[in-house]
């Protein structure tokens, strides 16, 4: 029974573990683990590498195929608030990639345009397009797209699910 992990990187991202048992889908969706990091004059939220590593190790027994959204340019395409925000995102992204390499799991990189086209997300749609498509593909699991304590769907959760779906398609 194959397992697939889809990762939408970033502080608002998420991690989906998808298992397909003869078309009986089981899902686990987790928000990206984050932790406060103390800087000289302020505290900044960053990806929690240790917690992410524990996720990977707890799933190792299933021999999953992991698919990480492949982002190679952190310019205007990623709206994360200036050069410092872009550096922080790139640093966290590098942390995730490094931990995935160290895990020795099979890792596939998924450029956004590629996975979005493959799963049928509407072209030029914003993040709500990911939510809409995830609900269309997995209607029984739509409530998992809502973060605990929230009232609305999370695009990070939806995109991690779609990336896991893409991983299932290509693995």
CORGIQUI-V626352 format. One record per helix or strand of 3 or more residues. SS is the DSSP state (H for helix, E for strand). FROM is the first residue (numbers start at 1). TO is the last residue. Records with the same first field share a line. If there is no record, write none. Layout:
SS: FROM-TO ; FROM-TO
This chain:
E: 3-8 ; 14-21 ; 24-31 ; 34-38 ; 43-47 ; 65-70 ; 106-111
H: 49-62 ; 82-103 ; 112-119 ; 127-137 ; 139-145 ; 155-170
